[in-house]
Amino acid sequence: MDEQVGKKHVLNNIAVEHAENPRNLGNTPNADGFSQEVGEEGDSMAIWVNVKDSRIDRATFWTDGCGAYIACGSMLTELAKSQTIEEASRIEPQDLINALEGLPDGHLHVANLAVHTLREALKDYQLTRNYLNKAVQ
């Protein structure tokens, strides 16, 4: 068997580290933005964000998916922290895949779901902030 082909079906060391020791796992009560999305295979991911001084102060996640989902949620929340809303909104699935130094074949959709969930959480923050700003005026 070609060694490279076999490697395309397992998580690499970075992804395994994030899957086994996830950063930012868990919900955030009173988050400024939240989204929970369901992927094409029925697995879900939720992301909470807190914003301070126009930057993501805290980002956490939860998933009922496999190790690839956990690794993506962990790495993505790390990438998003300290970013402005605009910067975090520009994170692409390929940026996440690159940060993890790859994902197994058949799991690339996990990066898409993670990034989509983050963007929806950021939209939720923006909508809530706009609503509150209008209510104060």
C-alpha positions in Angstrom: 0.0 0.0 0.0 1.2 3.5 -0.8 2.2 5.2 2.5 0.9 8.6 1.3 -2.5 7.2 0.6 -2.7 5.6 4.1 -1.8 8.9 5.6 -4.7 10.7 3.9 -7.1 8.7 6.0 -5.9 9.5 9.5 -5.4 12.7 11.5 -1.9 14.1 11.5 -0.1 15.0 14.8 -1.4 18.5 15.0 -5.0 17.5 14.5 -4.6 14.6 16.9 -3.2 17.0 19.5 -6.2 19.3 19.1 -8.7 16.4 19.1 -7.3 14.8 22.2 -6.6 18.1 24.1 -9.1 20.5 22.6 -8.7 24.2 23.3 -11.8 26.3 24.1 -14.2 23.3 24.4 -17.5 24.1 26.1 -20.2 26.7 26.0 -20.0 30.3 27.1 -22.9 31.7 29.1 -23.9 35.2 28.1 -21.9 35.0 24.8 -22.1 38.0 22.5 -22.7 35.8 19.5 -23.7 32.2 19.0 -24.5 29.7 16.2 -25.1 26.0 16.0 -25.0 24.4 12.6 -25.6 20.9 11.3 -23.3 19.4 8.7 -24.1 17.2 5.7 -23.6 14.0 7.7 -25.8 15.2 10.6 -23.0 16.1 13.0 -23.3 19.6 14.6 -21.0 22.3 15.7 -21.7 25.2 18.0 -19.5 28.3 18.5 -19.8 31.1 21.0 -17.9 34.4 20.8 -17.4 37.2 23.2 -16.2 40.5 21.8 -14.3 43.2 23.7 -13.0 46.4 22.1 -14.0 45.2 18.7 -11.9 42.0 19.0 -12.8 38.4 19.7 -11.9 38.1 23.4 -13.1 34.5 23.8 -14.3 31.9 21.4 -15.5 28.4 22.5 -17.0 25.5 20.7 -18.9 22.2 21.1 -19.5 19.4 18.7 -21.0 15.9 18.6 -18.7 15.0 15.7 -15.6 12.9 15.4 -12.0 13.9 16.1 -11.8 15.9 12.9 -14.7 18.1 14.2 -13.0 18.5 17.6 -9.7 19.4 15.9 -11.3 21.9 13.6 -13.3 23.6 16.4 -10.2 23.8 18.6 -7.9 25.2 16.0 -10.6 27.6 14.6 -11.3 29.1 18.0 -7.6 29.6 18.5 -7.3 31.3 15.1 -10.2 33.6 15.8 -9.1 34.8 19.2 -7.8 38.4 19.3 -9.0 39.0 15.7 -11.3 41.8 14.8 -14.8 40.7 13.6 -13.8 41.6 10.0 -10.5 39.6 10.2 -12.2 36.5 11.8 -15.0 36.7 9.1 -12.3 36.4 6.4 -10.9 33.1 7.8 -11.4 30.5 5.0 -11.8 26.8 5.4 -8.4 26.4 3.6 -6.8 28.6 6.3 -8.1 26.2 8.9 -6.9 23.2 7.0 -3.5 24.8 6.6 -3.3 25.6 10.3 -4.0 21.9 11.0 -1.5 20.9 8.3 -4.2 19.0 6.5 -7.3 16.9 7.2 -8.0 13.3 6.1 -9.8 12.7 2.8 -13.5 12.7 3.3 -13.2 15.2 6.2 -12.6 18.5 4.3 -16.3 19.4 4.8 -15.6 19.6 8.5 -13.5 22.7 8.0 -16.3 24.2 5.9 -18.9 23.6 8.6 -16.6 25.0 11.3 -15.9 28.2 9.4 -19.6 28.6 8.5 -20.5 28.2 12.1 -18.0 30.9 13.2 -19.3 33.3 10.5 -22.9 32.7 11.7 -21.9 33.4 15.3 -20.2 36.6 14.2 -23.3 37.6 12.2 -25.4 36.9 15.4 -23.1 39.2 17.3 -23.4 41.9 14.7 -27.2 41.6 14.5 -27.5 41.7 18.3 -25.2 44.7 18.6 -27.0 46.6 15.9 -30.4 45.9 17.6 -29.1 47.0 20.9 -27.5 50.2 19.4 -30.9 51.1 17.8 -32.7 50.4 21.1 -30.4 52.8 22.9 -30.8 55.6 20.4 
